[in-house]
Amino acid sequence: MRRETAYKLAGRHHDHPVAGAGLEKQREIRFASLPPGQVTQAMRSLQTFRGLRVATGEHPLSLIVSYSVLEFSLEMVESALSEAGFHLDNALYWRLVRTFVYFCEETQRHNLGSPERLIKKSNEVYVTAYDHHLHGDHDDTPVEFREYK
């Protein structure tokens, strides 16, 4: 039975427009104040990536990047910037935000790559396992002793 059929039979309404919704991310990258001019250089560097959209942020030392989580992650973008010599803001707040976003995107990417669990058919696993094991009224007594008269 398909999941949609089971949900309809149970009276549940899970109308999700797209499987795996929330794939488009928009994140702010905050840069350190030194060296000067690195925000414009970083913007030019990031615009070379296909599938990555870059815009200036509200703060003068920030960029807004938009991407699909299937192609990029914030960790990939920021590590590429760090390897290219750009300096990110290392204030406690921005480190915490980065760590949280890294974890969330890594988890989402992992879950999208995992096969879907068949929650409604989980009993079939136990039925199959039960069929392969000895069950019922099993007598451990050897045959020669059972038929002894």
C-alpha positions as CSV (number, residue, x, y, z in Angstrom):
1,M,0.0,0.0,0.0
2,R,1.3,3.4,-0.9
3,R,1.9,6.0,1.8
4,E,-0.7,8.4,0.3
5,T,-3.3,5.6,0.3
6,A,-2.6,4.8,4.0
7,Y,-2.8,8.5,5.0
8,K,-6.1,8.8,3.2
9,L,-7.5,5.7,4.8
10,A,-6.4,7.0,8.2
11,G,-8.0,10.4,7.5
12,R,-4.7,12.3,7.5
13,H,-4.0,15.2,5.2
14,H,-0.4,15.6,4.3
15,D,-0.5,17.6,1.2
16,H,3.1,18.6,0.6
17,P,3.5,20.4,-2.7
18,V,7.0,19.1,-3.3
19,A,8.8,16.1,-1.9
20,G,11.8,17.4,-0.1
21,A,10.6,21.0,0.2
22,G,12.9,23.6,1.6
23,L,15.8,22.9,-0.7
24,E,16.5,26.5,-1.6
25,K,18.6,28.2,1.0
26,Q,19.4,31.9,1.5
27,R,22.3,32.5,4.0
28,E,24.3,35.5,5.1
29,I,28.0,35.3,5.2
30,R,29.7,37.9,7.4
31,F,33.3,38.9,6.8
32,A,35.9,40.3,9.1
33,S,36.7,44.0,8.8
34,L,40.3,43.4,7.8
35,P,41.6,43.2,5.2
36,P,39.5,45.9,3.5
37,G,37.8,45.3,0.2
38,Q,37.4,41.6,0.6
39,V,33.6,41.6,0.4
40,T,33.7,42.8,-3.3
41,Q,36.4,40.4,-4.1
42,A,34.5,37.5,-2.5
43,M,31.4,38.5,-4.4
44,R,33.2,38.3,-7.7
45,S,34.7,35.0,-6.8
46,L,31.4,33.5,-5.7
47,Q,29.7,34.6,-8.9
48,T,31.8,32.2,-10.9
49,F,30.0,29.2,-9.3
50,R,27.0,28.0,-11.4
51,G,23.9,27.6,-9.3
52,L,25.1,30.0,-6.6
53,R,23.4,33.4,-6.5
54,V,25.2,36.2,-4.7
55,A,23.9,39.6,-3.5
56,T,25.1,42.3,-1.1
57,G,23.8,42.2,2.4
58,E,22.3,44.9,4.6
59,H,25.5,45.0,6.6
60,P,28.5,46.4,4.7
61,L,30.6,43.4,5.6
62,S,28.1,40.7,4.5
63,L,27.0,38.9,1.4
64,I,23.7,37.0,0.9
65,V,24.1,33.7,-1.0
66,S,21.3,31.6,-2.4
67,Y,21.7,28.0,-3.4
68,S,20.0,24.6,-3.6
69,V,21.1,22.4,-0.7
70,L,21.4,19.5,-3.2
71,E,24.3,21.3,-5.0
72,F,25.9,23.4,-2.2
73,S,26.1,23.8,1.5
74,L,27.1,26.8,3.5
75,E,30.1,24.9,4.8
76,M,31.3,24.2,1.2
77,V,30.9,27.9,0.3
78,E,32.6,29.2,3.4
79,S,35.5,26.7,3.3
80,A,36.1,27.7,-0.4
81,L,36.2,31.3,0.7
82,S,38.6,30.5,3.6
83,E,40.9,28.5,1.3
84,A,40.9,31.5,-1.1
85,G,42.3,33.7,1.7
86,F,39.1,35.5,2.8
87,H,38.6,36.1,6.5
88,L,35.2,35.4,8.0
89,D,33.8,37.1,11.1
90,N,34.8,34.9,14.1
91,A,32.6,36.5,16.7
92,L,30.9,34.0,19.0
93,Y,27.4,34.6,17.5
94,W,28.5,34.0,13.9
95,R,30.5,30.9,14.9
96,L,27.4,29.5,16.6
97,V,25.1,30.3,13.7
98,R,27.6,28.7,11.2
99,T,27.8,25.5,13.3
100,F,24.1,25.2,13.6
101,V,23.5,25.8,9.9
102,Y,26.3,23.3,9.0
103,F,24.6,20.7,11.1
104,C,21.1,21.3,9.7
105,E,22.2,21.3,6.1
106,E,24.3,18.2,6.6
107,T,21.4,16.4,8.2
108,Q,19.0,17.5,5.4
109,R,21.4,16.3,2.7
110,H,21.9,13.0,4.5
111,N,18.1,12.5,4.9
112,L,17.5,13.4,1.2
113,G,20.0,10.7,0.2
114,S,18.6,8.0,2.5
115,P,15.8,5.7,1.3
116,E,12.4,6.4,2.6
117,R,11.3,4.3,5.6
118,L,8.2,2.2,5.1
119,I,6.5,2.9,8.4
120,K,3.2,1.4,7.4
121,K,4.7,-1.8,6.3
122,S,7.2,-2.3,9.1
123,N,5.2,-5.4,10.3
124,E,6.3,-7.3,7.1
125,V,9.8,-7.4,8.4
126,Y,8.7,-9.2,11.6
127,V,6.4,-11.5,9.7
128,T,9.3,-12.6,7.4
129,A,11.6,-13.0,10.3
130,Y,9.0,-15.1,12.1
131,D,8.6,-17.4,9.1
132,H,12.3,-18.2,9.1
133,H,12.5,-19.2,12.8
134,L,11.2,-22.4,14.5
135,H,8.0,-21.7,16.3
136,G,5.0,-23.4,17.7
137,D,5.1,-26.5,19.9
138,H,8.6,-27.6,19.3
139,D,9.9,-30.6,21.3
140,D,13.6,-30.7,21.8
141,T,13.5,-34.4,22.7
142,P,15.3,-36.6,20.2
143,V,13.1,-38.6,17.8
144,E,14.2,-42.0,19.2
145,F,13.2,-41.1,22.7
146,R,9.8,-39.6,21.6
147,E,8.8,-42.8,19.8
148,Y,10.1,-45.1,22.5
149,K,7.4,-47.6,23.7
